[in-house]
Amino acid sequence: MITRFAPSPTGPLHLGHAFSAMTASDMARADGGVFLLRIEDIDRARSKPEWEALIFEDLGWLGLDWPRPVLRQSDRLPAYREALGRLWDEGLLYPCTCSRRDIQEAASAPQEGVRIGPDGIVYPGTCRGAPRTGPLPDSVLRLDMQMALRRIGERAFDETGPSAPGWHTIDPQTLIEGAGDVVLARRDFGTSYHLSVVLDDAHQGVTHVVRGQDLFEATAIHVVLQALLDLPVPRYHHHRLIRDETGRRLAKRDDARAIRLYREDGKTPAELREMLGLGPQPSG
């Protein structure tokens, strides 16, 4: 078993991150496997060395260990570009010039209706008919989801998380209507979360993807990309989310729940595990 925790160095880790990292580490340790740390720093404008250093400090304090050196997405841009080139040559991508305002206005038209998917407002397909000739452009690129689904046929994934364990078959119409033509390359990143995460998981041999329940809907997108790029499909384990007193899931802005502050307040890793409903750390 190979699991991973893949934070972005754009702010302090909070209790939700601690729960996810310890869950992934515990699963690997209990199975005699390997827990990996990956730094998802494709957002170069917001990623900071000090936040990355704090990630190492916090996870080390929690008692987690991982092989060194860690993989950073900023070192993997050529691999993402190669995958984009392959999808482009196969006619599965198209350039998109729509702004966020354009998308919102088009999706809000009376005949459309706004639909919210894993990436926010589902793209209404305004640029789908754009020319696809020539080399891979340096612009926003979207996946033609309908064409992709026709190409790969029926697909499924194995979920081991507590809320919906078992095999899940991807319904094409649900994915088209619920996710739409997702972005695979942003002009300022050169890639996207969806593309980079599936390429990196395959590159590192991750067998079990452990992450929050909020990413469950995105899994169908990832399985589609794995099929298109001939990548293995790992097992997925979507765990419960850690929420605040109002029921909202924690985010980077929740500095009051930053792991660093619990450390400075004299809490122990064992107390944090108990607070999060985790048992003792497995031996291994």
Contacts in CASP RR format, 6 or more apart in sequence:
PFRMAT RR
TARGET T0000
AUTHOR 0000-0000-0000
METHOD contacts of the structure
MODEL  1
MITRFAPSPTGPLHLGHAFSAMTASDMARADGGVFLLRIEDIDRARSKPE
WEALIFEDLGWLGLDWPRPVLRQSDRLPAYREALGRLWDEGLLYPCTCSR
RDIQEAASAPQEGVRIGPDGIVYPGTCRGAPRTGPLPDSVLRLDMQMALR
RIGERAFDETGPSAPGWHTIDPQTLIEGAGDVVLARRDFGTSYHLSVVLD
DAHQGVTHVVRGQDLFEATAIHVVLQALLDLPVPRYHHHRLIRDETGRRL
AKRDDARAIRLYREDGKTPAELREMLGLGPQPSG
1 27 0 8 1.000
1 28 0 8 1.000
1 31 0 8 1.000
1 32 0 8 1.000
1 33 0 8 1.000
1 34 0 8 1.000
1 207 0 8 1.000
1 208 0 8 1.000
2 28 0 8 1.000
2 33 0 8 1.000
2 34 0 8 1.000
2 35 0 8 1.000
2 36 0 8 1.000
2 204 0 8 1.000
2 205 0 8 1.000
2 206 0 8 1.000
2 207 0 8 1.000
2 208 0 8 1.000
3 24 0 8 1.000
3 25 0 8 1.000
3 27 0 8 1.000
3 28 0 8 1.000
3 33 0 8 1.000
3 34 0 8 1.000
3 35 0 8 1.000
3 36 0 8 1.000
3 206 0 8 1.000
3 207 0 8 1.000
3 208 0 8 1.000
3 209 0 8 1.000
3 210 0 8 1.000
4 24 0 8 1.000
4 35 0 8 1.000
4 36 0 8 1.000
4 37 0 8 1.000
4 38 0 8 1.000
4 201 0 8 1.000
4 204 0 8 1.000
4 206 0 8 1.000
4 209 0 8 1.000
4 210 0 8 1.000
5 17 0 8 1.000
5 20 0 8 1.000
5 21 0 8 1.000
5 24 0 8 1.000
5 25 0 8 1.000
5 35 0 8 1.000
5 36 0 8 1.000
5 37 0 8 1.000
5 38 0 8 1.000
5 59 0 8 1.000
5 64 0 8 1.000
5 210 0 8 1.000
6 37 0 8 1.000
6 38 0 8 1.000
6 39 0 8 1.000
6 40 0 8 1.000
6 197 0 8 1.000
6 200 0 8 1.000
7 13 0 8 1.000
7 17 0 8 1.000
7 21 0 8 1.000
7 39 0 8 1.000
7 40 0 8 1.000
7 55 0 8 1.000
8 39 0 8 1.000
8 40 0 8 1.000
8 41 0 8 1.000
8 43 0 8 1.000
8 46 0 8 1.000
8 47 0 8 1.000
9 39 0 8 1.000
9 41 0 8 1.000
9 47 0 8 1.000
9 48 0 8 1.000
9 49 0 8 1.000
9 51 0 8 1.000
9 52 0 8 1.000
9 55 0 8 1.000
10 43 0 8 1.000
10 46 0 8 1.000
10 47 0 8 1.000
10 48 0 8 1.000
10 51 0 8 1.000
10 252 0 8 1.000
11 48 0 8 1.000
11 51 0 8 1.000
11 54 0 8 1.000
11 252 0 8 1.000
12 51 0 8 1.000
12 54 0 8 1.000
12 58 0 8 1.000
12 252 0 8 1.000
12 255 0 8 1.000
12 258 0 8 1.000
12 259 0 8 1.000
12 260 0 8 1.000
13 21 0 8 1.000
13 54 0 8 1.000
13 55 0 8 1.000
13 58 0 8 1.000
13 59 0 8 1.000
13 258 0 8 1.000
13 259 0 8 1.000
13 260 0 8 1.000
14 242 0 8 1.000
14 250 0 8 1.000
14 251 0 8 1.000
14 252 0 8 1.000
14 254 0 8 1.000
14 255 0 8 1.000
14 257 0 8 1.000
14 258 0 8 1.000
14 259 0 8 1.000
15 242 0 8 1.000
15 250 0 8 1.000
15 257 0 8 1.000
15 259 0 8 1.000
15 262 0 8 1.000
15 272 0 8 1.000
15 275 0 8 1.000
15 276 0 8 1.000
16 241 0 8 1.000
16 242 0 8 1.000
16 249 0 8 1.000
16 250 0 8 1.000
16 257 0 8 1.000
16 276 0 8 1.000
17 58 0 8 1.000
17 259 0 8 1.000
18 58 0 8 1.000
18 62 0 8 1.000
18 259 0 8 1.000
18 272 0 8 1.000
18 276 0 8 1.000
19 239 0 8 1.000
19 242 0 8 1.000
19 276 0 8 1.000
19 278 0 8 1.000
20 210 0 8 1.000
20 211 0 8 1.000
20 212 0 8 1.000
20 239 0 8 1.000
21 59 0 8 1.000
21 62 0 8 1.000
21 64 0 8 1.000
22 62 0 8 1.000
22 64 0 8 1.000
22 273 0 8 1.000
22 276 0 8 1.000
22 278 0 8 1.000
22 281 0 8 1.000
23 210 0 8 1.000
23 237 0 8 1.000
23 239 0 8 1.000
23 278 0 8 1.000
24 35 0 8 1.000
24 208 0 8 1.000
24 210 0 8 1.000
25 35 0 8 1.000
25 64 0 8 1.000
25 281 0 8 1.000
26 278 0 8 1.000
26 281 0 8 1.000
26 282 0 8 1.000
27 208 0 8 1.000
27 210 0 8 1.000
27 237 0 8 1.000
28 34 0 8 1.000
28 35 0 8 1.000
28 208 0 8 1.000
29 35 0 8 1.000
29 281 0 8 1.000
29 282 0 8 1.000
29 283 0 8 1.000
29 284 0 8 1.000
30 282 0 8 1.000
30 284 0 8 1.000
32 284 0 8 1.000
34 67 0 8 1.000
35 64 0 8 1.000
35 65 0 8 1.000
35 66 0 8 1.000
36 66 0 8 1.000
36 67 0 8 1.000
36 70 0 8 1.000
36 71 0 8 1.000
36 204 0 8 1.000
36 206 0 8 1.000
37 55 0 8 1.000
37 59 0 8 1.000
37 64 0 8 1.000
37 66 0 8 1.000
37 70 0 8 1.000
38 70 0 8 1.000
38 71 0 8 1.000
38 72 0 8 1.000
38 73 0 8 1.000
38 200 0 8 1.000
38 204 0 8 1.000
39 52 0 8 1.000
39 55 0 8 1.000
39 70 0 8 1.000
39 71 0 8 1.000
39 72 0 8 1.000
39 73 0 8 1.000
40 73 0 8 1.000
40 193 0 8 1.000
40 196 0 8 1.000
40 197 0 8 1.000
41 47 0 8 1.000
41 52 0 8 1.000
41 72 0 8 1.000
41 73 0 8 1.000
41 74 0 8 1.000
42 73 0 8 1.000
42 74 0 8 1.000
42 189 0 8 1.000
42 190 0 8 1.000
42 191 0 8 1.000
42 193 0 8 1.000
42 196 0 8 1.000
43 189 0 8 1.000
44 74 0 8 1.000
44 189 0 8 1.000
45 188 0 8 1.000
47 74 0 8 1.000
54 260 0 8 1.000
57 260 0 8 1.000
58 259 0 8 1.000
58 260 0 8 1.000
58 263 0 8 1.000
59 66 0 8 1.000
61 259 0 8 1.000
61 263 0 8 1.000
61 269 0 8 1.000
62 259 0 8 1.000
62 269 0 8 1.000
62 272 0 8 1.000
63 269 0 8 1.000
63 281 0 8 1.000
71 200 0 8 1.000
71 203 0 8 1.000
71 204 0 8 1.000
73 191 0 8 1.000
73 196 0 8 1.000
73 200 0 8 1.000
76 196 0 8 1.000
76 199 0 8 1.000
76 200 0 8 1.000
76 203 0 8 1.000
77 190 0 8 1.000
77 191 0 8 1.000
79 199 0 8 1.000
79 203 0 8 1.000
80 185 0 8 1.000
80 190 0 8 1.000
80 191 0 8 1.000
80 195 0 8 1.000
80 196 0 8 1.000
80 199 0 8 1.000
81 136 0 8 1.000
81 190 0 8 1.000
81 191 0 8 1.000
83 195 0 8 1.000
83 199 0 8 1.000
83 229 0 8 1.000
84 93 0 8 1.000
84 136 0 8 1.000
84 141 0 8 1.000
84 184 0 8 1.000
84 185 0 8 1.000
84 191 0 8 1.000
84 195 0 8 1.000
85 93 0 8 1.000
85 136 0 8 1.000
86 229 0 8 1.000
87 93 0 8 1.000
87 143 0 8 1.000
87 184 0 8 1.000
87 228 0 8 1.000
87 229 0 8 1.000
88 132 0 8 1.000
88 136 0 8 1.000
88 141 0 8 1.000
90 151 0 8 1.000
90 228 0 8 1.000
91 132 0 8 1.000
91 144 0 8 1.000
91 147 0 8 1.000
92 143 0 8 1.000
92 144 0 8 1.000
92 147 0 8 1.000
92 148 0 8 1.000
92 151 0 8 1.000
92 228 0 8 1.000
93 132 0 8 1.000
93 141 0 8 1.000
93 142 0 8 1.000
93 143 0 8 1.000
93 144 0 8 1.000
93 184 0 8 1.000
93 185 0 8 1.000
94 127 0 8 1.000
94 128 0 8 1.000
94 129 0 8 1.000
94 130 0 8 1.000
94 132 0 8 1.000
94 141 0 8 1.000
94 142 0 8 1.000
94 144 0 8 1.000
94 181 0 8 1.000
95 127 0 8 1.000
95 130 0 8 1.000
95 132 0 8 1.000
95 137 0 8 1.000
95 139 0 8 1.000
95 140 0 8 1.000
95 141 0 8 1.000
95 142 0 8 1.000
96 123 0 8 1.000
96 126 0 8 1.000
96 127 0 8 1.000
96 130 0 8 1.000
96 139 0 8 1.000
96 140 0 8 1.000
96 141 0 8 1.000
96 142 0 8 1.000
96 183 0 8 1.000
97 127 0 8 1.000
97 130 0 8 1.000
97 139 0 8 1.000
97 140 0 8 1.000
98 106 0 8 1.000
98 123 0 8 1.000
98 126 0 8 1.000
98 127 0 8 1.000
98 140 0 8 1.000
102 126 0 8 1.000
103 121 0 8 1.000
103 123 0 8 1.000
103 124 0 8 1.000
103 126 0 8 1.000
104 114 0 8 1.000
104 121 0 8 1.000
106 112 0 8 1.000
106 124 0 8 1.000
106 125 0 8 1.000
106 126 0 8 1.000
107 113 0 8 1.000
107 114 0 8 1.000
107 115 0 8 1.000
107 121 0 8 1.000
107 122 0 8 1.000
107 123 0 8 1.000
107 124 0 8 1.000
108 114 0 8 1.000
109 124 0 8 1.000
112 124 0 8 1.000
114 121 0 8 1.000
115 121 0 8 1.000
115 122 0 8 1.000
115 177 0 8 1.000
115 178 0 8 1.000
116 122 0 8 1.000
117 178 0 8 1.000
117 179 0 8 1.000
117 180 0 8 1.000
117 217 0 8 1.000
118 179 0 8 1.000
118 182 0 8 1.000
118 215 0 8 1.000
118 217 0 8 1.000
118 218 0 8 1.000
118 221 0 8 1.000
119 179 0 8 1.000
119 182 0 8 1.000
119 183 0 8 1.000
122 177 0 8 1.000
122 178 0 8 1.000
122 179 0 8 1.000
122 180 0 8 1.000
123 142 0 8 1.000
123 180 0 8 1.000
123 181 0 8 1.000
123 182 0 8 1.000
125 142 0 8 1.000
125 180 0 8 1.000
125 181 0 8 1.000
127 142 0 8 1.000
128 142 0 8 1.000
128 144 0 8 1.000
128 181 0 8 1.000
138 187 0 8 1.000
139 185 0 8 1.000
139 187 0 8 1.000
140 183 0 8 1.000
140 185 0 8 1.000
140 186 0 8 1.000
140 187 0 8 1.000
141 183 0 8 1.000
141 184 0 8 1.000
141 185 0 8 1.000
142 181 0 8 1.000
142 182 0 8 1.000
142 183 0 8 1.000
142 184 0 8 1.000
143 181 0 8 1.000
143 182 0 8 1.000
143 184 0 8 1.000
143 224 0 8 1.000
143 225 0 8 1.000
144 181 0 8 1.000
145 175 0 8 1.000
145 176 0 8 1.000
145 179 0 8 1.000
145 180 0 8 1.000
145 181 0 8 1.000
145 182 0 8 1.000
145 224 0 8 1.000
146 172 0 8 1.000
146 176 0 8 1.000
148 224 0 8 1.000
148 228 0 8 1.000
149 172 0 8 1.000
149 175 0 8 1.000
149 176 0 8 1.000
149 224 0 8 1.000
151 228 0 8 1.000
152 224 0 8 1.000
152 227 0 8 1.000
152 228 0 8 1.000
153 227 0 8 1.000
154 169 0 8 1.000
154 170 0 8 1.000
155 169 0 8 1.000
155 170 0 8 1.000
155 223 0 8 1.000
155 224 0 8 1.000
155 227 0 8 1.000
155 233 0 8 1.000
156 167 0 8 1.000
156 168 0 8 1.000
156 169 0 8 1.000
156 170 0 8 1.000
156 223 0 8 1.000
157 167 0 8 1.000
157 168 0 8 1.000
157 170 0 8 1.000
157 219 0 8 1.000
157 220 0 8 1.000
157 223 0 8 1.000
157 233 0 8 1.000
157 235 0 8 1.000
157 236 0 8 1.000
158 166 0 8 1.000
158 167 0 8 1.000
158 168 0 8 1.000
158 235 0 8 1.000
158 236 0 8 1.000
159 165 0 8 1.000
159 166 0 8 1.000
159 167 0 8 1.000
159 168 0 8 1.000
159 216 0 8 1.000
159 219 0 8 1.000
159 235 0 8 1.000
159 236 0 8 1.000
159 237 0 8 1.000
159 238 0 8 1.000
160 166 0 8 1.000
160 208 0 8 1.000
160 235 0 8 1.000
160 236 0 8 1.000
160 237 0 8 1.000
161 236 0 8 1.000
161 237 0 8 1.000
161 238 0 8 1.000
161 239 0 8 1.000
162 239 0 8 1.000
162 240 0 8 1.000
163 213 0 8 1.000
163 216 0 8 1.000
163 238 0 8 1.000
163 240 0 8 1.000
164 216 0 8 1.000
164 238 0 8 1.000
168 219 0 8 1.000
168 220 0 8 1.000
170 220 0 8 1.000
170 223 0 8 1.000
170 224 0 8 1.000
174 220 0 8 1.000
175 220 0 8 1.000
175 221 0 8 1.000
175 224 0 8 1.000
178 217 0 8 1.000
179 217 0 8 1.000
179 218 0 8 1.000
179 220 0 8 1.000
179 221 0 8 1.000
182 192 0 8 1.000
182 194 0 8 1.000
182 221 0 8 1.000
183 192 0 8 1.000
183 194 0 8 1.000
184 191 0 8 1.000
184 192 0 8 1.000
184 194 0 8 1.000
184 195 0 8 1.000
184 225 0 8 1.000
185 191 0 8 1.000
185 192 0 8 1.000
185 195 0 8 1.000
186 192 0 8 1.000
194 218 0 8 1.000
194 221 0 8 1.000
194 222 0 8 1.000
194 225 0 8 1.000
195 225 0 8 1.000
197 222 0 8 1.000
198 222 0 8 1.000
198 225 0 8 1.000
198 226 0 8 1.000
198 229 0 8 1.000
198 231 0 8 1.000
199 229 0 8 1.000
199 231 0 8 1.000
201 209 0 8 1.000
201 231 0 8 1.000
201 234 0 8 1.000
202 226 0 8 1.000
202 229 0 8 1.000
202 231 0 8 1.000
202 232 0 8 1.000
205 232 0 8 1.000
205 234 0 8 1.000
206 234 0 8 1.000
207 234 0 8 1.000
207 235 0 8 1.000
208 234 0 8 1.000
208 235 0 8 1.000
208 236 0 8 1.000
208 237 0 8 1.000
209 234 0 8 1.000
209 235 0 8 1.000
209 236 0 8 1.000
209 237 0 8 1.000
210 237 0 8 1.000
210 239 0 8 1.000
211 236 0 8 1.000
211 237 0 8 1.000
211 238 0 8 1.000
211 239 0 8 1.000
212 238 0 8 1.000
212 239 0 8 1.000
212 240 0 8 1.000
212 241 0 8 1.000
213 238 0 8 1.000
213 239 0 8 1.000
213 240 0 8 1.000
213 241 0 8 1.000
214 241 0 8 1.000
214 249 0 8 1.000
215 238 0 8 1.000
216 236 0 8 1.000
216 238 0 8 1.000
219 236 0 8 1.000
219 238 0 8 1.000
223 233 0 8 1.000
225 231 0 8 1.000
226 232 0 8 1.000
226 233 0 8 1.000
227 233 0 8 1.000
241 249 0 8 1.000
241 250 0 8 1.000
242 249 0 8 1.000
242 250 0 8 1.000
242 276 0 8 1.000
243 249 0 8 1.000
243 250 0 8 1.000
244 250 0 8 1.000
244 254 0 8 1.000
244 257 0 8 1.000
250 257 0 8 1.000
255 261 0 8 1.000
259 272 0 8 1.000
262 272 0 8 1.000
270 280 0 8 1.000
273 279 0 8 1.000
273 280 0 8 1.000
273 281 0 8 1.000
END
